[in-house]
Amino acid sequence: KYYKSINKLKSHYSFLVSNTSAVVLLSKKCNQEFDEIVKPFSPQCITCSIPNPNTYLIPSDDTFKKENIVLFVGRLSANEKNPMRLLKVWEKIYKSHKEWKLIFVGEGDALDDMKSYILNRNLERVEFHGRRPDVDDYYRKADFICLTSNFEGWGMTLTEGMSFGCIPFTFDNYGAASEIIDDGVNGCLIPPFDLKIYSGRLSELMCNEQRRTCMSRSAMKKVKSFNISVVGDKWDELFSKVCKEDKNY
């Protein structure tokens, strides 16, 4: 099965590089992995990494009134986002942090199972707010924005939350994770899929307001590198390079 999947991937990549002027990936790590597969049969292929832009305007006031909230924003999908993992993290720490609460913003097929899990385990201070148009209001109040996905491309909710000083948590199981987060500086990268380490690091920061403030400010600083104007310049550079090398333009 493994070799069949690899050969299928190589065939797909071969089609891509044979029918395009350039291939763009979301992160440098993804770019490196792609090149390792592609270079043997297409050494001249133009590949580069360009992140998804952060479309939220970073507020001029970098201080927010946080309310001891651990936040999840996104589809409550079992196969992709796997929010049940965050409930299991919460189960390990909530009794030690009675002033904190966990909020889920979003809808999906995992919702019923999550509610049953909470009921069976008697978990406290977990709220489901459904799909909301005012997500930025949640970002303003939350201390943490958390992902527990099986896989991600970019993880937009992380950079959205960072715009409002949320400290991002995610598993280091996709290429872009380490480009969004400098571990221990502006967020936390957790070995996949270690719930013990996840809960331990989250609990530690919940106890340390001074450290949270420092990391929150660092997160807001880091997310500026994904500003839409910065990302737009990268696309302009790529188009210029392609036009220069392709005589058909």
Buried (B, 14 or more C-beta within 10 A) or exposed (E): EEEEEEEEEBEEBBEBBEEEBBBBBBBBBBBEEBBEBBEEEBEEBBBBBBBBBBEBEBBEEEEBEBBBBBBBBBBBBBEBBBBBBBBBBBBBBBEEBEEBBBBBBBBBEBBEBBEEBBEEEEBEBBEBBEEEEEBBEBBBBBBBBBBBBBEBBBBBBBBBBBBBBBBBBBBBBBBBBBBBBBEEEBBBBBEBBEBEBBBBBBBEBBEEEEEBBBBBBBBBBBBEEBBEEEBEEBEEEBEEBBEEEEEEE
